[in-house]
Amino acid sequence: MNLMQRYILSELLRVFTLLVIILTVMLVFVGVLKEAADRGLGFAQIVQIMPFIVPSMLPFTIPATLLLTVTVVYGRLAGDLEVTAAKAAGINPVSLLTPAFALGSVLAVCSFGLTNYAIPWGIDNTERIVTQAMEEIFLDMLSAQHLVSDPENGYSITVEGVTEKGILKNPTFRYRNENHDQITMNAEWARIRFNMKEKKILLHLKRARGSIPGQDAAAWLDDRVLPLPLDVASGERSARNLTIDSMKTKMAESKSNIVSNSLQRDQEAAMLLLTGNFQQLAGNRIREYANFEASQNLDNRKMHTEIHNRYAMAASCLFFAFLGGPFAVLQARRQFITSFIMCFLPILLFYYPSMFLMANFGKTATLDPAWGMWVPNMIMGVVGVMMLKRVTRH
């Protein structure tokens, strides 16, 4: 790499580092405050989850920051007539743009790594911290009020006290079972654990006694686990929060479930035809098989689309640099903010809506996401080639 290219690359790295830190910090605070508001977290939990929010913000800040960086650096070079001087000396302008293309390629790989590995890692750790926070809040309420009641889910917990290790002393639990009977459980002590995946509060009871109104007999239970419902926003992990390997595993399991579902449906339909039970054949049972298959196919299409969307969004760093560099050179006499807005506004109005549109088409099987997700990048590439031809002219 010659002196000019090293100089340009150092300028790109310096400006990019400064801008990405500023934009990421701003978005991290917004993301953390939203997460805290949704989960009811305190200051200590906010500080804990902050490092895990950063990876989820970087894939969105990196492309726009790179575009702004390229606009600033090459706009200033062209404005100072350095590009004109290089062309007059017989230097191909493409060689001056090579550092931007190289940086875009490296950032594309980094962005893919963040999306595929860092974001799921951050989500796992955030959920772990939120779970611990919910346990602490729950125990604090029991310690202060000696009562936690959830009428919507039909249970209440009364305790004599809470030890430092989180053990409930002389707890009384009231809840409704599947038969809507009011159950009362008294225990010598109990321990609480939260299961976020199943959205349940698990109460480990020791030497407990249960009673049902209208029944004289009481059941003595020891080392019993009592599950209670937990209202949280978490549920099935979305495709965006999974690694590609995890999505491929789920897709393989889903295809196997579809085959098993089809075989079971055909066997049941054949038996109903054989026995002449046409009313049940047209009933809800057979439709449930079709609904299950449609649901599995939809999940597969979502994950298949997410895989190709992940590659295309990561590669956008390179295409942003490929478009922004030549555009900034052509707009040399303008302010770099003006050049950035003129370049980024069409991207904002066209590129991202097109990506969302192609993702929806992929999820609905309207088109194959293997090539559909790359359509916006290809259009940007064509425009970039046209800009590059104007830069290299004469």
FENSULRA-V979323 format. One record per run of one state. SS is the DSSP state (a for helix, b for strand, c for the rest). FROM is the first residue (numbers start at 1). TO is the last residue. If there is no record, write none. Layout:
BEGIN
SS FROM TO
SS FROM TO
END
This chain:
BEGIN
c 1 2
a 3 39
c 40 42
a 43 79
c 80 81
a 82 88
c 89 92
a 93 145
c 146 146
b 147 150
c 151 154
b 155 158
c 159 160
b 161 162
c 163 166
b 167 169
c 170 171
b 172 176
c 177 181
b 182 195
c 196 199
b 200 212
c 213 218
b 219 221
c 222 223
b 224 229
c 230 238
a 239 241
c 242 243
a 244 275
c 276 277
a 278 281
c 282 283
a 284 330
c 331 335
a 336 363
c 364 368
a 369 372
c 373 374
a 375 392
c 393 394
END
